[in-house]
């Protein structure tokens, strides 16, 4: 099984006054996620299924990725903030697939991936990192969004 973790795009609204769980992606966040999805498509990432947190910013990220990667999307409450290793087991059992992409939130993804791999990492905004575990666990690919410099380096 391959397991991909995709952090939602930028959803920072300086004057946001509604509940945090309702924040959508910003225009920049949507643009960044299109860039990430294009990059993943060029890498031939082909998830059988994309499972997302139901929060708007994650669901929008999943839909953008699905458009480029030609995958179906399902929402799962387990990926809402508070996601952990026990919920990962539940999600993987519930959504059986050879290649599964999860879309969710920080610091949950960092904590889960660190627990699975022993890696010390942090998913930063506009950063991308790949982690592979040699002990029989699923391959783990971490991706958020590419910085302008990274996009230019990969596109040229």
For each residue, the residues with C-beta under 8 A, 3 or more apart:
1: 92 97 98 99 100 138
2: 98 99 100 138 139 141
3: 92 100 101 102 138 139 140 141
4: 45 47 99 100 101 102 140 141 143
5: 101 102 104 109 112 113 123 140 141 142 143
6: 36 50 61 62 65 101 102 103 104 143 144
7: 61 103 104 105 106 109 123 142 143 144 145
8: 11 25 29 33 53 55 57 58 60 61 103 104 105
9: 25 26 28 29 30 32 33 36 57 60 61 64 144 145
10: 25 26 28 29 32 125 145
11: 8 23 24 25 26 29 57
12: 26
13: 16 23 26
14:
15:
16: 13 20 23
17:
18: 22 23
19: 22
20: 16 23
21: 55 80 81
22: 18 19 55 56
23: 11 13 16 18 20 55 56 57
24: 11 56 57 60
25: 8 9 10 11 29 30 33 56 57 60 61
26: 9 10 11 12 13 29 30
27: 30 31
28: 9 10 31 32
29: 8 9 10 11 25 26 32 33 57 60 61 145
30: 9 25 26 27 33 34 60 64
31: 27 28 34 35
32: 9 10 28 29 35 36 126 145 146
33: 8 9 25 29 30 36 37 60 61 64 65 145
34: 30 31 37 38 64 68
35: 31 32 38 39 145 146 151
36: 6 9 32 33 39 40 65 128 143 144 145 146
37: 33 34 40 41 64 65 67 68 69
38: 34 35 41 42 68
39: 35 36 42 43 146 151 154
40: 36 37 43 45 65 68 69 143
41: 37 38 44 45 68 69
42: 38 39
43: 39 40
44: 41
45: 4 40 41 69 101 141
46: 69 70 71 99
47: 4 50 69 71 97 99 100 101
48: 71 97 98 99 100
49: 71 72 73 74 95 97 100 101
50: 6 47 62 65 66 69 71 72 73 74 101 102 103
51: 62 73 74 75 76 79 91 95 100 101 102 103
52: 58 59 61 62 73 74 75 76 79 102 103 104
53: 8 58 59 75 76 79 80 81 83 103 104 105
54: 58 59 75 76 77 79 80
55: 8 21 22 23 58 59 80 81 105
56: 22 23 24 25 59 60
57: 8 9 11 23 24 25 29 60 61
58: 8 52 53 54 55 61 62 79 103 104 105
59: 52 53 54 55 56 62 63 73 75 103
60: 8 9 24 25 29 30 33 56 57 63 64
61: 6 7 8 9 25 29 33 52 57 58 64 65 103
62: 6 50 51 52 58 59 65 66 73 101 103
63: 59 60 66 67 73
64: 9 30 33 34 37 60 61 67 68
65: 6 33 36 37 40 50 61 62 68 69 71 101 103
66: 50 62 63 69 70 71 72 73
67: 37 63 64
68: 34 37 38 40 41 64 65
69: 37 40 41 45 46 47 50 65 66 101
70: 46 66
71: 46 47 48 49 50 65 66 101
72: 49 50 66
73: 49 50 51 52 59 62 63 66
74: 49 50 51 52 95
75: 51 52 53 54 59
76: 51 52 53 54 79 91 94 95
77: 54 80
78: 83 87 90 91 94
79: 51 52 53 54 58 76 83 87 91 102 103 104 105
80: 21 53 54 55 77 83 104 105
81: 21 53 55 105 108
82: 87 108
83: 53 78 79 80 87 88 104 105 108 109 112
84: 87 88 108 111 112
85: 88 89 112 115 116
86: 89 90
87: 78 79 82 83 84 90 91
88: 83 84 85 91 92 102 112
89: 85 86 92 93
90: 78 86 87 93 94
91: 51 76 78 79 87 88 94 95 102
92: 1 3 88 89 95 96 100
93: 89 90 96
94: 76 78 90 91
95: 49 51 74 76 91 92 100
96: 92 93
97: 1 47 48 49 100
98: 1 2 48
99: 1 2 4 46 47 48
100: 1 2 3 4 47 48 49 51 92 95 97
101: 3 4 5 6 45 47 49 50 51 62 65 69 71
102: 3 4 5 6 50 51 52 79 88 91 109
103: 6 7 8 50 51 52 53 58 59 61 62 65 79
104: 5 6 7 8 52 53 58 79 80 83 108 109
105: 7 8 53 55 58 79 80 81 83 108 109
106: 7 109 110 122 123
107: 110 111 122
108: 81 82 83 84 104 105 111 112
109: 5 7 83 102 104 105 106 112 113 123 142
110: 106 107 113 114 121 122 123
111: 84 107 108 114 115
112: 5 83 84 85 88 108 109 115 116
113: 5 109 110 116 117 119 121 131 140 142
114: 110 111 117 118 119 120 121
115: 85 111 112
116: 85 112 113 133 137 140
117: 113 114 131 133 137 140
118: 114
119: 113 114 131
120: 114
121: 110 113 114 129 131 142
122: 106 107 110
123: 5 7 106 109 110 127 129 142 144
124: 127 144
125: 10 144 145
126: 32 144 145 146 147 150
127: 123 124 144 145 147
128: 36 142 143 144 145 146 150
129: 121 123 142 143
130: 140 141 142
131: 113 117 119 121 140 141 142
132: 139 140
133: 116 117 136 137 138 139 140
134:
135:
136: 133
137: 116 117 133 140
138: 1 2 3 133
139: 2 3 132 133
140: 3 4 5 113 116 117 130 131 132 133 137
141: 2 3 4 5 45 130 131
142: 5 7 109 113 121 123 128 129 130 131
143: 4 5 6 7 36 40 128 129
144: 6 7 9 36 123 124 125 126 127 128
145: 7 9 10 29 32 33 35 36 125 126 127 128
146: 32 35 36 39 126 128 150 151 154
147: 126 127 150 151
148: 151 152
149: 152 153
150: 126 128 146 147 153 154
151: 35 39 146 147 148 154 155
152: 148 149 155 156
153: 149 150 156
154: 39 146 150 151
155: 151 152
156: 152 153
